């Protein structure tokens, strides 16, 4: 059976949206045997299929299910809870954040997506030009047709994530994200990948408007949204340094702009120029729909 997509709108702060720009960046059969060239998706998983929208599922929505994210285009998908297996199939230009996958996270026939997830296993086949921020218990498996892929360490956090990882059986102290295994069944189109440079790592700040299920809001949660938080999976020192440097740079720009004593007319012209260039950037990168949703 399939499920109707249930989405929850969110209202991130301006600072969260700016920090996120630093990053701009299930199955009916066993995942290891899934045929990435198949035109038909698995039918025994809860299905998400959206275009140009944001979708938010919490712990009660997921309920440790198998999830199929199918033919999504220009979408932002947040699955903040424990799941069994997740198959991302035929998706383009999407941001997909998954709290904890207790089985396999499988990417097939996708391009230009960003995936942020903790999982037990990660597999990819016939997918290109995407970035995967991972905390994975086992070494990622990159199969035929996977190319122009950037692997990076897991870079987000949210209230309840540690509990979701524990429920999914994921040990945060073990992360094999940077030791992929290349599997070439066909004998051609061997997988190609690179590791993200530490200087490019930024935190992905999840725009939280609603808390995870059964979670009592605390002062610590408010501070969590307003300040830089390291992910629960330990980072190598060079990646911690790179992430902190990027956050400090963004904060310094905010501080400089806030402290500038300039006439109101000049400030208005500066803001107008910034907004104009930002609109051009959004249109060129086909991300104008995201700004529209953030203002709803």
C-alpha positions in Angstrom: 0.0 0.0 0.0 1.0 3.6 -0.5 0.5 6.5 1.7 -0.7 10.0 0.9 2.1 12.5 1.5 1.6 14.5 4.6 3.6 17.7 4.8 4.1 20.2 7.6 5.2 23.7 6.7 8.0 25.3 8.6 9.3 28.8 9.4 13.1 28.9 9.7 14.8 32.0 11.0 16.8 34.2 8.6 20.0 33.0 10.2 19.2 29.4 9.7 18.5 29.9 6.1 21.8 31.7 5.6 23.8 29.0 7.4 22.1 26.4 5.3 23.4 28.1 2.1 26.9 27.1 3.2 26.1 23.5 2.3 24.8 24.4 -1.2 24.8 23.0 -1.8 12.3 -0.1 1.3 12.0 -2.1 -1.0 9.9 -5.2 -1.9 13.1 -7.1 -2.6 16.4 -7.1 -0.8 18.2 -3.9 -1.4 21.4 -5.5 -2.4 19.5 -7.2 -5.3 17.5 -4.2 -6.4 17.7 -3.5 -10.1 18.4 0.2 -10.5 17.4 0.1 -14.2 13.9 -1.0 -13.3 11.1 1.4 -14.3 8.7 0.2 -11.7 9.2 1.2 -8.0 8.8 -1.3 -5.1 5.2 -1.5 -3.9 5.5 -2.7 -0.3 6.9 0.6 1.1 5.3 3.8 2.2 5.7 6.1 -0.7 6.6 9.8 -1.0 6.3 11.5 -4.4 6.3 15.3 -4.5 7.5 18.1 -6.8 8.4 21.6 -5.8 7.3 21.2 -2.2 8.6 20.6 1.3 7.6 17.5 3.2 8.0 16.9 7.0 7.4 13.5 8.6 8.0 13.0 12.4 8.5 9.9 14.4 4.8 8.9 14.6 4.5 9.3 10.8 7.4 7.0 10.1 6.8 4.3 12.7 9.8 2.3 11.7 8.5 1.7 8.1 10.1 1.0 4.8 10.1 4.3 2.9 10.2 4.9 -0.9 11.1 8.4 -2.0 10.1 8.2 -5.7 10.3 10.7 -8.6 10.7 13.7 -6.5 11.8 16.9 -8.2 12.9 20.2 -6.6 11.7 19.1 -3.2 12.9 19.3 0.4 12.1 16.1 2.4 12.6 15.8 6.2 12.1 12.4 7.8 13.0 13.0 11.4 12.6 9.6 13.0 13.7 6.0 12.8 12.9 4.0 9.7 13.7 0.5 8.5 15.0 0.8 4.9 14.8 3.9 2.6 14.9 3.7 -1.2 15.5 7.0 -3.0 14.6 6.4 -6.7 14.4 8.6 -9.8 14.8 11.9 -7.8 16.3 15.2 -9.1 17.4 18.4 -7.4 16.2 17.4 -3.9 17.4 17.9 -0.4 16.6 14.8 1.7 17.3 14.6 5.5 16.7 11.3 7.3 17.2 10.9 11.0 18.0 7.2 11.3 17.8 4.3 8.9 18.0 1.0 10.7 18.7 -1.0 7.5 19.9 0.3 4.1 19.6 3.7 2.5 19.7 3.0 -1.2 20.1 5.7 -3.9 19.3 4.8 -7.5 18.7 6.7 -10.8 19.1 10.1 -9.0 21.0 13.2 -9.9 21.8 16.5 -8.3 20.5 15.7 -4.8 21.8 16.2 -1.3 21.3 13.4 1.2 21.9 13.9 5.0 21.4 10.7 7.0 22.6 8.2 9.6 22.2 4.6 8.6 23.4 1.1 9.1 24.3 0.6 5.4 24.4 2.9 2.4 24.3 1.8 -1.3 24.2 3.7 -4.5 23.7 2.6 -8.2 23.3 4.5 -11.4 23.2 7.9 -9.6 25.3 11.0 -10.3 26.2 14.5 -9.2 25.0 14.2 -5.7 26.4 14.8 -2.2 25.8 12.3 0.7 26.5 13.5 4.3 26.6 10.2 6.2 27.1 8.5 9.5 27.1 4.9 8.5 27.9 1.8 10.5 29.2 -0.1 7.4 31.3 1.1 4.5 29.2 2.7 1.7 28.8 0.5 -1.3 29.0 2.4 -4.7 28.0 0.3 -7.6 27.9 0.6 -11.4 26.9 4.0 -12.8 27.6 6.0 -9.7 29.8 8.9 -10.6 30.5 12.5 -9.6 29.5 11.7 -6.1 30.8 13.6 -3.0 30.9 11.7 0.2 31.0 13.8 3.4 30.5 13.3 7.2 27.1 13.7 8.8 26.6 17.4 9.5 23.3 18.0 11.3 21.5 17.6 14.6 18.1 18.0 16.1 16.3 17.3 19.4 15.6 13.6 19.6 18.2 12.4 17.0 20.3 10.5 19.6 17.2 8.5 20.7 16.2 7.8 17.0 19.7 6.5 16.3 19.6 4.2 19.3 16.2 2.9 18.3 17.5 2.2 14.8 20.6 0.4 16.2 23.1 2.9 15.0 26.2 3.5 17.1 27.3 7.2 16.6 30.9 6.3 17.5 31.2 4.2 14.3 31.2 6.1 11.0 32.6 4.5 7.8 31.5 7.3 5.5 35.0 7.8 4.0 35.9 4.2 3.2 33.6 3.2 0.4 33.6 -0.1 -1.4 33.4 0.0 -5.2 31.4 -2.9 -6.7 31.3 -3.3 -10.5 29.0 -6.1 -11.5 28.7 -5.1 -15.2 32.4 -4.6 -15.9 32.0 -1.0 -17.0 30.8 2.4 -15.7 32.9 1.9 -12.5 31.8 4.1 -9.6 33.7 7.4 -9.1 33.7 9.5 -6.0 35.5 12.1 -4.0 35.6 13.1 -0.3 34.5 16.6 0.7 37.3 18.9 1.7 37.2 19.9 5.4 37.1 23.6 4.4 33.8 23.0 2.6 31.9 21.4 5.5 29.1 23.5 7.0 26.4 22.5 9.4 23.0 21.7 7.9 20.5 23.5 10.2 17.1 21.9 10.0 14.4 24.5 10.0 12.3 23.3 13.0 8.8 24.5 13.5 7.5 21.4 15.2 9.3 19.2 17.7 9.8 15.4 17.4 6.9 13.4 18.9 6.7 13.0 22.6 9.4 15.6 23.1 9.0 18.3 25.7 10.4 21.6 24.6 13.2 23.0 26.8 15.4 26.0 27.0 18.2 23.8 25.6 16.1 23.2 22.5 15.8 27.0 21.9 19.5 27.4 22.2 19.9 24.5 19.8 18.2 26.3 17.0 20.0 29.6 17.7 23.6 28.3 18.0 26.1 26.0 16.3 25.7 22.4 17.3 28.1 19.6 16.4 26.5 16.4 15.1 26.3 13.4 17.4 28.7 11.4 15.2 32.3 12.5 16.1 34.1 14.4 13.4 37.8 14.2 12.6 39.6 17.3 13.9 40.1 18.8 10.5 36.4 18.7 9.8 35.5 20.2 13.1 37.9 23.0 12.4 36.5 23.5 8.9 32.9 23.6 10.1 33.7 26.0 12.9 35.6 28.3 10.6 32.6 28.5 8.2 30.2 29.2 11.0 32.5 31.9 12.4 32.8 33.5 9.0 29.1 33.7 8.6 28.7 35.1 12.1 31.4 37.7 11.4 29.6 38.9 8.4 26.4 39.3 10.4 28.3 41.2 13.1 29.9 43.5 10.6 26.6 44.3 9.0 24.9 44.8 12.3 27.6 47.2 13.6 27.8 49.4 10.4 26.7 53.0 11.2 25.5 54.0 7.8 22.6 56.3 6.7 19.2 54.7 6.4 19.1 55.6 2.7 22.5 53.8 2.0 21.3 50.8 4.1 18.1 50.6 2.0 20.1 50.7 -1.3 22.4 48.0 0.0 19.6 45.8 1.0 17.8 46.3 -2.3 21.0 45.3 -4.2 21.5 42.3 -2.0 17.9 41.2 -2.5 18.1 41.7 -6.3 21.3 39.6 -6.6 19.8 36.9 -4.3 16.7 36.7 -6.5 18.9 36.3 -9.6 20.8 33.5 -7.8 17.6 31.8 -6.9 16.3 31.9 -10.4 19.6 30.7 -12.0 19.7 27.8 -9.5 15.9 27.1 -9.8 15.4 27.5 -6.0 12.9 30.3 -6.0 10.2 27.9 -4.9 12.2 27.3 -1.6 12.1 31.0 -0.7 8.4 31.1 -1.4 7.8 28.2 1.0 9.9 29.7 3.7 7.7 32.8 3.7 4.4 30.9 4.0 
